[in-house]
């Protein structure tokens, strides 16, 4: 069993009197604000399959956060929309229907109506999850803390939603691997995790084509990422079972 590893500290929260629009993007993005009422993850069916038999993340069109100025701070919405789009595609593949795609830009603009300061300070994992749930894009989410829980969630298409503060994103761009920054700077960013291997997890980023899909080893993922949420949609459980039966014949995944 992997022991629980303490989370790294929160980012600095701006003083209420500061003008958020004048602040640099580094060091001020508050992406994790844990709620003690969040449910812990509890496996409800099935076990952890071997990595070679793991159902991979379906092939989706990644939405580009850098395409619009208004979405500069919208990484949380883009990561969550990638999860929702993937789950919708699984349901559509199982039902023989066209998948419903969620626009991250549209959801971000809706979120800004609730939290206007997010345009300059960014949004938290929890704000985005609650918005997705009240918008009926997901039915629930729960906190995963161990390698075993993460593997179980991913094996059953409950994709992981999390973020970090110390990523070396040049390394991600150049090597497709996550590395920890060594210069002491903090750059908050939210990602989705869609699959795992024996050595780590495969993450889906909202900046492409330079660093859309990348790898994070287990030790780094467990030690250097914020609260990790398994995102679920109970409406899709039957579809996930049908997807599991058909996926290796279809081969439509990353």
C-alpha positions in Angstrom: 0.0 0.0 0.0 1.3 3.4 -0.9 1.4 5.8 2.1 -0.4 9.1 1.9 2.0 11.9 1.0 1.4 15.4 2.3 0.2 17.9 -0.3 2.5 20.7 -1.2 1.5 24.1 0.2 -1.2 26.3 -1.5 -0.2 29.1 -3.8 0.0 32.6 -2.3 -3.5 34.1 -2.2 -3.5 37.8 -3.3 -4.4 40.4 -0.8 -7.9 41.7 -1.2 -6.6 45.2 -1.9 -4.3 44.1 -4.7 -5.4 44.6 -8.3 -5.5 41.1 -9.7 -5.1 42.4 -13.2 -1.6 43.7 -12.4 -0.3 40.5 -10.8 2.1 38.2 -12.6 0.8 34.8 -13.5 3.5 33.0 -11.6 2.8 32.3 -7.9 -0.7 33.7 -7.6 -3.0 31.0 -9.1 -5.0 29.3 -6.4 -5.9 26.0 -7.9 -6.6 23.8 -4.9 -9.0 24.7 -2.1 -9.9 21.3 -0.5 -13.3 20.9 1.0 -13.4 18.6 4.1 -16.9 17.4 2.9 -15.4 15.9 -0.3 -16.1 12.1 -0.4 -13.1 9.7 -0.3 -12.9 7.3 -3.2 -14.5 3.9 -2.6 -14.3 1.2 -5.3 -17.8 0.1 -6.1 -17.2 -2.6 -8.7 -14.5 -4.6 -10.3 -10.8 -4.8 -9.5 -7.6 -3.3 -10.8 -6.6 -4.8 -14.1 -3.1 -5.3 -15.3 -1.7 -2.3 -17.1 -1.6 -4.3 -20.4 -5.4 -4.9 -20.1 -6.3 -1.4 -18.9 -9.0 0.4 -20.9 -7.2 3.4 -22.4 -8.4 7.0 -22.8 -10.6 7.4 -25.9 -9.2 9.5 -28.8 -10.8 12.9 -28.6 -10.0 16.3 -30.1 -8.0 18.3 -27.5 -9.2 21.8 -27.0 -6.5 24.5 -27.0 -6.4 26.8 -24.1 -4.0 29.2 -25.8 -6.4 29.8 -28.7 -8.3 32.6 -27.0 -7.1 35.5 -24.7 -10.1 35.1 -22.5 -9.1 31.4 -21.7 -5.6 32.2 -20.6 -6.4 31.2 -17.0 -9.0 28.5 -17.9 -6.8 25.4 -17.6 -9.3 23.9 -15.0 -12.2 24.1 -17.4 -10.2 22.7 -20.3 -9.0 19.8 -18.3 -12.4 18.9 -17.0 -14.0 19.3 -20.4 -11.5 16.8 -21.8 -12.7 14.3 -19.1 -16.4 15.0 -19.8 -15.9 14.8 -23.6 -14.1 11.4 -23.2 -16.8 10.0 -21.0 -19.5 11.3 -23.5 -17.6 9.6 -26.3 -17.5 6.3 -24.5 -21.3 6.5 -24.0 -21.8 7.4 -27.7 -19.5 4.6 -28.9 -21.5 2.1 -26.8 -24.9 3.5 -28.0 -23.9 4.0 -31.6 -24.6 7.7 -31.4 -22.7 10.9 -32.0 -20.7 12.1 -29.0 -21.7 15.3 -27.3 -18.7 17.6 -27.0 -18.5 20.3 -24.3 -16.9 23.6 -25.2 -14.3 24.6 -22.5 -14.5 28.2 -23.7 -18.3 28.4 -23.2 -18.1 26.7 -19.8 -15.3 29.1 -18.8 -17.5 32.1 -19.7 -20.3 30.6 -17.7 -18.0 30.1 -14.7 -16.9 33.7 -14.9 -20.4 34.8 -14.3 -20.2 33.1 -10.9 -16.5 34.0 -10.1 -15.5 37.0 -12.1 -12.1 37.3 -10.4 -11.2 33.9 -11.9 -10.4 35.7 -15.2 -7.3 37.1 -13.5 -6.6 34.7 -10.6 -7.7 31.4 -12.2 -10.3 28.9 -10.8 -9.9 26.1 -8.3 -10.3 22.4 -8.9 -13.3 22.5 -6.6 -15.0 25.5 -8.3 -14.8 23.7 -11.6 -16.0 20.4 -10.3 -19.0 22.0 -8.6 -19.8 23.9 -11.7 -19.7 20.7 -13.8 -22.0 18.9 -11.4 -24.6 21.7 -11.2 -24.4 21.8 -15.0 -25.2 18.1 -15.2 -22.0 17.3 -17.0 -20.9 14.9 -14.3 -22.8 13.2 -11.4 -20.0 13.1 -8.8 -16.4 13.2 -7.8 -14.3 11.8 -5.0 -10.8 12.1 -3.6 -8.2 9.5 -4.5 -5.0 9.4 -2.4 -3.2 6.1 -3.2 -1.7 4.5 -6.3 -4.2 1.7 -5.9 -7.2 4.0 -5.8 -5.9 5.9 -8.9 -5.4 2.7 -10.8 -8.8 1.4 -9.9 -10.5 4.7 -10.9 -8.7 4.9 -14.2 -9.4 1.2 -14.9 -13.1 2.1 -14.7 -13.1 5.3 -16.7 -13.3 7.6 -13.7 -10.6 9.9 -15.0 -8.4 11.9 -12.6 -8.7 15.7 -12.3 -5.8 17.4 -10.5 -3.1 20.1 -10.8 0.4 21.1 -9.7 2.4 24.1 -8.9 6.0 23.2 -9.8 5.9 21.8 -13.3 8.7 22.3 -15.8 6.5 22.9 -18.8 9.4 23.3 -21.1 10.4 19.8 -20.3 6.8 18.7 -21.0 7.0 20.4 -24.4 10.4 19.0 -25.3 10.4 15.5 -23.8 6.7 14.7 -23.2 7.5 14.0 -19.5 6.7 15.9 -16.4 9.6 17.2 -14.4 9.6 19.3 -11.2 11.0 22.8 -11.6 14.2 23.5 -9.7 14.1 27.3 -9.8 11.7 27.8 -6.9 9.0 29.4 -9.1 5.4 28.3 -8.8 3.1 28.1 -11.8 -0.3 26.7 -11.1 -1.8 24.4 -13.8 -4.7 21.9 -13.9 -4.6 18.8 -16.0 -6.6 15.6 -16.6 -5.2 12.0 -16.3 -6.7 9.5 -18.6 -4.6 6.3 -18.4 -1.9 4.5 -16.5 1.1 2.2 -17.0 3.2 0.2 -14.7 5.6 3.2 -14.5 3.2 6.1 -14.2 0.2 7.9 -15.7 -0.6 9.6 -19.0 -1.9 13.2 -18.7 -3.9 15.3 -21.1 -2.9 18.9 -21.3 -4.8 21.9 -22.7 -1.8 23.3 -24.5 -1.2 21.6 -27.9 0.2 20.6 -30.2 3.4 21.3 -28.2 2.5 19.4 -25.1 -0.9 17.8 -25.4 -0.2 14.3 -24.0 2.6 13.6 -21.6 3.9 11.1 -19.0 4.2 11.5 -15.2 6.0 8.8 -13.2 4.2 7.4 -10.1 6.5 8.9 -7.5 6.2 12.4 -9.0 2.5 12.2 -9.4 1.8 11.1 -5.9 4.2 13.6 -4.3 3.9 16.8 -6.3 0.3 17.1 -7.4 -2.6 18.6 -5.5 -5.8 17.0 -4.4 -6.7 14.3 -7.0 -10.3 13.7 -7.9 -11.8 10.7 -9.6 -14.6 12.2 -11.8 -17.6 9.9 -12.3 -20.8 9.9 -14.3 -23.2 7.2 -13.0 -25.2 7.5 -16.2 -22.2 5.9 -18.0 -21.5 2.8 -15.9 -23.4 0.5 -18.3 -21.8 2.2 -21.3 -18.3 1.7 -19.7 -19.0 -2.0 -19.5 -19.9 -2.2 -23.2 -16.9 0.0 -24.1 -14.7 -2.5 -22.2 -15.9 -5.3 -24.4 -15.5 -3.5 -27.7 -12.5 -1.2 -27.2 -9.7 -3.6 -28.3 -11.6 -4.3 -31.5 -12.1 -0.6 -32.3 -8.6 0.6 -31.3 -9.8 4.2 -31.2 -7.7 5.6 -28.3 -4.5 7.2 -27.4 
